[in-house]
Amino acid sequence: MADVRRGSASLAGGQQKDWMTSGEVARALNMTRAAIRRWAREGLVDAIKTPGGQYRFRREALAKLTDVKRLHPNGAPAPAAARRGRS
C-alpha cells in the first residue's frame, strides 16, 4: 500500500504529489469537503481511507470527480433508488 502521509507523495523537483486530501479536491471543484467525503463513502469516486480515518484521492481521480460534479452540480447525487428508476 502506498504511503499517503501528508507530503510523503511529493517528489523532488516540484512535481505534484500523487494523493490529494478531501480539502484539496473540494477547493479544486469549488465544493465542500463534506460533499467530497460523502461521494467517497457512496463509491462515486475512488478513494482510500487512512488509518486515521481521512480520505485520500489520487490526482488522476480528479477528472472523474469533474464528471460527477457536472452530472450533480449541487453536490447531491440522486438517491440510489431514483438512479435505478424506483421511488
N, C-alpha and C positions, 0 to 999 in steps of 0.2 A: 504494500500500500504506500502511496506517495506521502511524503511528509508535507502537511498542509499548515504548519505553524506560520504565523504572521511573518512575512518577509523571507521565509525559507525557500520559496519558489522563485525569488528574484535571481536574475542572472547577472553576472558581471558584464559591464559594458552598457548598462542602461536598458537592457531588453525588458519587456513586460513580463510580469510573473504569470504563471500558468493558472493559478487559482484566484478567484475573486470572492470577497465577502458579500453577504446579502446587502450591506450598505453600499458597497461599490456598485453592485448591479442595480440597486434601486436608484442611485444617483444617475447612472448611465441611461436608465429608462424613464426617469422622472416619475418614479413610483415610490410607494412606501416600502420599508423593509418588511413590514408585516405581510404585505401582499406577495412579495417575493418568497418569503418563508412559507406562506400558505401554498403557493404553486409548487414548491419543493415537496411539501407534505403530501399534496394531492397527486404527485407524479407528473405534473405538467411540464416540469423541467428536470433534467438530470442534475443531481447534487449529491454530495456526501455530507454526512454529519460527523463532526469531530467528536472525540471523546468528551469534550467539554459541552457538547450539545449545540454547537454552532454549525450553520450550513456553509459549505464552500461550493463554488460553481466554477467549472472550467471556463476559461475565457472564450473558447470556441462555442460554448453553450449560449453565449450572449445572442448569437444570431437566431437561435431557436426561441429565446425569450422575446426577441423583437417580433417574431412571427406570432407568438401567443398574444403579445400586447396588441398587435394590430387586430386580432380577432376579438379581443376583450379589452377595449380601450379604457374602461373604468376600473380595471384590475380585478374584476369579479367574474370568472368564467361561469357559464350556466351550470346549474346543479346537474349532477350525474344523470338523474332520471330524465331531465329535459334533453340532455345530449343524446340519450338513447331514444328519444321520441315519446317518452311516457310522462304522465303528470303525477 
